Protein backbone atom coordinates (compact mmCIF):
# COMPACT_ATOMS: atom_id res chain seq x y z
CA UNK A 1 0.00 0.00 0.00
CA UNK A 2 1.23 3.47 -0.83
CA UNK A 3 2.34 5.53 2.16
CA UNK A 4 0.41 8.60 1.09
CA UNK A 5 1.74 10.80 3.91
CA UNK A 6 5.39 10.02 3.11
CA UNK A 7 4.80 10.57 -0.59
CA UNK A 8 3.09 13.91 0.00
CA UNK A 9 5.89 14.91 2.38
CA UNK A 10 8.42 14.10 -0.35
CA UNK A 11 6.49 16.26 -2.82
CA UNK A 12 6.39 19.07 -0.26
CA UNK A 13 10.15 18.70 0.16
CA UNK A 14 10.51 19.00 -3.61
CA UNK A 15 8.35 22.14 -3.60
CA UNK A 16 10.60 23.67 -0.96
CA UNK A 17 13.75 22.99 -2.96
CA UNK A 18 12.20 24.38 -6.14
CA UNK A 19 10.93 27.48 -4.38
CA UNK A 20 14.39 28.13 -2.99
CA UNK A 21 15.97 27.46 -6.38
CA UNK A 22 13.61 29.84 -8.15
CA UNK A 23 14.32 32.53 -5.58
CA UNK A 24 18.10 32.40 -6.10
CA UNK A 25 18.30 31.42 -9.77
CA UNK A 26 19.89 34.23 -11.75
CA UNK A 27 18.04 35.99 -14.53
CA UNK A 28 21.06 36.01 -16.82
CA UNK A 29 23.68 33.35 -17.47
CA UNK A 30 26.47 35.77 -16.55
CA UNK A 31 25.09 35.96 -13.01
CA UNK A 32 25.21 32.17 -12.79
CA UNK A 33 28.96 32.15 -13.32
CA UNK A 34 29.62 33.23 -9.72
CA UNK A 35 30.90 30.20 -7.81
CA UNK A 36 28.63 30.50 -4.78
CA UNK A 37 25.42 31.00 -6.74
CA UNK A 38 26.37 28.28 -9.20
CA UNK A 39 27.07 25.75 -6.45
CA UNK A 40 23.90 26.64 -4.57
CA UNK A 41 21.79 26.22 -7.71
CA UNK A 42 23.49 22.97 -8.66
CA UNK A 43 22.99 21.53 -5.17
CA UNK A 44 19.32 22.49 -5.12
CA UNK A 45 18.82 20.85 -8.52
CA UNK A 46 20.60 17.74 -7.24
CA UNK A 47 18.44 17.39 -4.11
CA UNK A 48 15.34 18.09 -6.22
CA UNK A 49 16.22 15.20 -8.52
CA UNK A 50 16.87 13.01 -5.47
CA UNK A 51 13.42 13.92 -4.11
CA UNK A 52 11.84 12.87 -7.42
CA UNK A 53 13.71 9.56 -7.36
CA UNK A 54 12.71 9.00 -3.72
CA UNK A 55 9.05 9.67 -4.58
CA UNK A 56 9.28 7.19 -7.46
CA UNK A 57 10.82 4.58 -5.16
CA UNK A 58 8.01 5.07 -2.62
CA UNK A 59 5.44 4.53 -5.36
CA UNK A 60 7.15 1.44 -6.79
CA UNK A 61 7.43 -0.10 -3.32
CA UNK A 62 3.90 0.87 -2.30
CA UNK A 63 2.38 -0.51 -5.49
CA UNK A 64 4.53 -3.64 -5.20
CA UNK A 65 5.84 -3.30 -8.73
CA UNK A 66 8.92 -5.37 -8.02
CA UNK A 67 12.46 -4.57 -7.12
CA UNK A 68 13.86 -2.05 -9.61
CA UNK A 69 17.19 -2.79 -11.24
CA UNK A 70 18.17 0.87 -11.29
CA UNK A 71 16.64 4.34 -11.26
CA UNK A 72 15.59 4.13 -14.91
CA UNK A 73 13.69 0.96 -14.03
CA UNK A 74 11.74 2.94 -11.40
CA UNK A 75 10.53 5.29 -14.12
CA UNK A 76 9.72 2.44 -16.52
CA UNK A 77 7.72 0.53 -13.90
CA UNK A 78 5.68 3.62 -13.06
CA UNK A 79 5.02 4.41 -16.72
CA UNK A 80 3.96 0.83 -17.48
CA UNK A 81 1.56 0.95 -14.52
CA UNK A 82 0.13 4.29 -15.69
CA UNK A 83 1.32 6.24 -12.66
CA UNK A 84 3.31 8.61 -14.88
CA UNK A 85 3.17 9.08 -18.62
CA UNK A 86 5.82 7.55 -20.87
CA UNK A 87 7.00 11.04 -21.90
CA UNK A 88 7.43 11.87 -18.20
CA UNK A 89 9.51 8.70 -17.72
CA UNK A 90 11.76 9.90 -20.55
CA UNK A 91 11.94 13.36 -18.96
CA UNK A 92 12.93 11.84 -15.61
CA UNK A 93 15.68 9.80 -17.27
CA UNK A 94 17.12 12.99 -18.77
CA UNK A 95 16.61 14.89 -15.53
CA UNK A 96 18.69 12.33 -13.69
CA UNK A 97 21.63 13.37 -15.87
CA UNK A 98 21.56 16.86 -14.30
CA UNK A 99 22.12 18.61 -17.62
CA UNK A 100 20.46 21.94 -18.47
CA UNK A 101 17.91 21.54 -15.70
CA UNK A 102 17.94 25.24 -14.92
CA UNK A 103 16.13 25.65 -18.25
CA UNK A 104 13.58 22.94 -17.47
CA UNK A 105 12.43 23.54 -13.92
CA UNK A 106 8.87 23.11 -15.14
CA UNK A 107 9.58 19.39 -15.54
CA UNK A 108 9.60 19.07 -11.76
CA UNK A 109 6.18 20.75 -11.60
CA UNK A 110 4.85 18.45 -14.32
CA UNK A 111 6.09 15.41 -12.37
CA UNK A 112 4.36 16.65 -9.23
CA UNK A 113 1.09 17.21 -11.12
CA UNK A 114 1.15 13.69 -12.57
CA UNK A 115 1.77 12.10 -9.18
CA UNK A 116 -0.95 14.14 -7.47
CA UNK A 117 -3.42 13.30 -10.26
CA UNK A 118 -2.61 9.61 -9.82
CA UNK A 119 -3.16 9.83 -6.06
CA UNK A 120 -6.46 11.71 -6.44
CA UNK A 121 -7.73 9.23 -9.00
CA UNK A 122 -6.65 5.93 -7.45
CA UNK A 123 -5.95 6.71 -3.80
CA UNK A 124 -8.25 9.53 -2.72
CA UNK A 125 -7.65 11.10 0.66
CA UNK A 126 -9.82 9.62 3.40
CA UNK A 127 -12.69 11.77 4.62
CA UNK A 128 -11.93 13.53 7.90
C-alpha positions in Angstrom: 0.0 0.0 0.0 1.2 3.5 -0.8 2.3 5.5 2.2 0.4 8.6 1.1 1.7 10.8 3.9 5.4 10.0 3.1 4.8 10.6 -0.6 3.1 13.9 0.0 5.9 14.9 2.4 8.4 14.1 -0.3 6.5 16.3 -2.8 6.4 19.1 -0.3 10.2 18.7 0.2 10.5 19.0 -3.6 8.3 22.1 -3.6 10.6 23.7 -1.0 13.7 23.0 -3.0 12.2 24.4 -6.1 10.9 27.5 -4.4 14.4 28.1 -3.0 16.0 27.5 -6.4 13.6 29.8 -8.1 14.3 32.5 -5.6 18.1 32.4 -6.1 18.3 31.4 -9.8 19.9 34.2 -11.8 18.0 36.0 -14.5 21.1 36.0 -16.8 23.7 33.4 -17.5 26.5 35.8 -16.6 25.1 36.0 -13.0 25.2 32.2 -12.8 29.0 32.2 -13.3 29.6 33.2 -9.7 30.9 30.2 -7.8 28.6 30.5 -4.8 25.4 31.0 -6.7 26.4 28.3 -9.2 27.1 25.7 -6.5 23.9 26.6 -4.6 21.8 26.2 -7.7 23.5 23.0 -8.7 23.0 21.5 -5.2 19.3 22.5 -5.1 18.8 20.8 -8.5 20.6 17.7 -7.2 18.4 17.4 -4.1 15.3 18.1 -6.2 16.2 15.2 -8.5 16.9 13.0 -5.5 13.4 13.9 -4.1 11.8 12.9 -7.4 13.7 9.6 -7.4 12.7 9.0 -3.7 9.1 9.7 -4.6 9.3 7.2 -7.5 10.8 4.6 -5.2 8.0 5.1 -2.6 5.4 4.5 -5.4 7.1 1.4 -6.8 7.4 -0.1 -3.3 3.9 0.9 -2.3 2.4 -0.5 -5.5 4.5 -3.6 -5.2 5.8 -3.3 -8.7 8.9 -5.4 -8.0 12.5 -4.6 -7.1 13.9 -2.0 -9.6 17.2 -2.8 -11.2 18.2 0.9 -11.3 16.6 4.3 -11.3 15.6 4.1 -14.9 13.7 1.0 -14.0 11.7 2.9 -11.4 10.5 5.3 -14.1 9.7 2.4 -16.5 7.7 0.5 -13.9 5.7 3.6 -13.1 5.0 4.4 -16.7 4.0 0.8 -17.5 1.6 1.0 -14.5 0.1 4.3 -15.7 1.3 6.2 -12.7 3.3 8.6 -14.9 3.2 9.1 -18.6 5.8 7.6 -20.9 7.0 11.0 -21.9 7.4 11.9 -18.2 9.5 8.7 -17.7 11.8 9.9 -20.6 11.9 13.4 -19.0 12.9 11.8 -15.6 15.7 9.8 -17.3 17.1 13.0 -18.8 16.6 14.9 -15.5 18.7 12.3 -13.7 21.6 13.4 -15.9 21.6 16.9 -14.3 22.1 18.6 -17.6 20.5 21.9 -18.5 17.9 21.5 -15.7 17.9 25.2 -14.9 16.1 25.6 -18.2 13.6 22.9 -17.5 12.4 23.5 -13.9 8.9 23.1 -15.1 9.6 19.4 -15.5 9.6 19.1 -11.8 6.2 20.8 -11.6 4.8 18.5 -14.3 6.1 15.4 -12.4 4.4 16.7 -9.2 1.1 17.2 -11.1 1.1 13.7 -12.6 1.8 12.1 -9.2 -0.9 14.1 -7.5 -3.4 13.3 -10.3 -2.6 9.6 -9.8 -3.2 9.8 -6.1 -6.5 11.7 -6.4 -7.7 9.2 -9.0 -6.6 5.9 -7.5 -6.0 6.7 -3.8 -8.2 9.5 -2.7 -7.7 11.1 0.7 -9.8 9.6 3.4 -12.7 11.8 4.6 -11.9 13.5 7.9 
